[in-house]
Amino acid sequence: MAYRLKYDLAAEAVHDALPPEASERLSLALAAACDDPIASTEPYGEDDGVVRMIVTEHVIGVLLVGQITKTLTVLQLSYTG
């Protein structure tokens, strides 16, 4: 993986509490985002390449892309059911 994944504590708690299928899909989407964060995510507001969204069938997340540090930080996760 090109980028290292980090979590905000609240976002990590949401991921841990997800149903197994939703958690697995989110994990796969995050792994893809670590390989290519721009191609695997969507712009969040203005497309600045820094704040991005990850969208799966049941989860929407807000990510911070650290280009210099090569980190992908999960700031927020929302379970849509």
Contact map, one row per residue, 1 for C-alpha under 8 A:
111100000000000000000000000000100110000000000000000000000000000000000000000000000
111100000000000000000000000000000111000000000000000000000000000000000100000000000
111110000000000000000000000000000110000000000000000000000000000000000111000000000
111111000000000000000000000000000100000000000000000000000000000000000111000000000
001111100000000000000000000000000100000000000000000000000000000000000011110000000
000111110000000000000000000000000000000000000000000000000000000000000011110000000
000011111011000000000000000000000000000000000000000000000000000000000000111000000
000001111111000000000000000000000000000000000000000000000000000000000000111100000
000000111111100000000000000000000000000000000000000000000000000000000000000000000
000000011111110000000000000000000000000000000000000000000000000000000000000100000
000000111111111000000000000000000000000000000000000000000000000000000000011110000
000000111111111100000000000000000000000000000000000000000000000000000000000000000
000000001111111110000000000000000000000000000000000000000000000000000000000000000
000000000111111111000000000000000000000000000000000000000000000000000000000011100
000000000011111111000010000000000000000000000000000000000000000000000000000010000
000000000001111111000010000000000000000000000000000000000000000000000000000000000
000000000000111111100000000000000000000000000000000000000000000000000000000000000
000000000000011111110110000000000000000000000000000000000000000000000000000000100
000000000000000011111110000000000000000000000000000000000000000000000000000000000
000000000000000001111111000000000000000000000000000000000000000000000000000000000
000000000000000000111111100000000000000000000000000000000000000000000000000000000
000000000000000001111111110000000000000000000000000000001110000000000000000000000
000000000000001101111111111000000000000000000000000000000000000000000000000000000
000000000000000000011111111100000000000000000000000000000000000000000000000000000
000000000000000000001111111110000000000000000000000000010000000000000000000000000
000000000000000000000111111111000000000000000000000000010010000000000000000000000
000000000000000000000011111111100000000000000000000000000000000000000000000000000
000000000000000000000001111111110000000000000000000000000000000000000000000000000
000000000000000000000000111111111000000100000000000001010000000000000000000000000
000000000000000000000000011111111100000000000000000001000000000000000000000000000
100000000000000000000000001111111110000000000000000000000000000000000000000000000
000000000000000000000000000111111111100100000000000000000000000000000000000000000
000000000000000000000000000011111111111110000000000000000000000000000000000000000
111110000000000000000000000001111111100000000000000000000000000000000001000000000
111000000000000000000000000000111111100000000000000000000000000000000000000000000
010000000000000000000000000000011111111100000000000000000000000000000000000000000
000000000000000000000000000000011111111110000000000000000000000010000001000000000
000000000000000000000000000000001001111111000000100100000000000000000000000000000
000000000000000000000000000000001001111111000000000000000000000000000000000000000
000000000000000000000000000010011001111111000000000001000000000000000000000000000
000000000000000000000000000000001000111111100000000111100000000000000000000000000
000000000000000000000000000000000000011111110000000111100000000000000000000000000
000000000000000000000000000000000000000011111111101110000000000000000000000000000
000000000000000000000000000000000000000001111110001110000000010000000000000000000
000000000000000000000000000000000000000000111110000000000000000000000000000000000
000000000000000000000000000000000000000000111111000000000000000000000000000000000
000000000000000000000000000000000000000000111111111100000000000000000000000000000
000000000000000000000000000000000000000000100111111000000000000000000000000000000
000000000000000000000000000000000000010000100011111100000000000010000000000000000
000000000000000000000000000000000000000000000011111100000000000111100000000000000
000000000000000000000000000000000000000000110011111110000000011110000000000000000
000000000000000000000000000000000000010011110010111111000000011110000000000000000
000000000000000000000000000000000000000011110000001111100001111000000000000000000
000000000000000000000000000011000000000111000000000111110011111000000000000000000
000000000000000000000000000000000000000011000000000011111111100000000000000000000
000000000000000000000000110010000000000000000000000001111111000000000000000000000
000000000000000000000100000000000000000000000000000000111110000000000000000000000
000000000000000000000100000000000000000000000000000000111111000000000000000000111
000000000000000000000100010000000000000000000000000001111111100000000000000011111
000000000000000000000000000000000000000000000000000011110111110000000000000011110
000000000000000000000000000000000000000000000000000011100011111000000000011111000
000000000000000000000000000000000000000000010000001111000001111100000000011110000
000000000000000000000000000000000000000000000000001111000000111110000001111100000
000000000000000000000000000000000000000000000000011100000000011111000001111000000
000000000000000000000000000000000000100000000000111100000000001111100111100000000
000000000000000000000000000000000000000000000000010000000000000111111111100000000
000000000000000000000000000000000000000000000000010000000000000011111110000000000
000000000000000000000000000000000000000000000000000000000000000001111100000000000
000000000000000000000000000000000000000000000000000000000000000001111110000000000
011100000000000000000000000000000000000000000000000000000000000011111111000000000
001111000000000000000000000000000000000000000000000000000000000011101111100000000
001111000000000000000000000000000100100000000000000000000000001111000111110000000
000011110000000000000000000000000000000000000000000000000000001111000011111000000
000011110010000000000000000000000000000000000000000000000000111100000001111110000
000000110010000000000000000000000000000000000000000000000000111100000000111110000
000000010110000000000000000000000000000000000000000000000000111000000000011111000
000000000010011000000000000000000000000000000000000000000011110000000000011111100
000000000000010000000000000000000000000000000000000000000011100000000000000111110
000000000000010001000000000000000000000000000000000000000111000000000000000011111
000000000000000000000000000000000000000000000000000000000111000000000000000001111
000000000000000000000000000000000000000000000000000000000110000000000000000000111
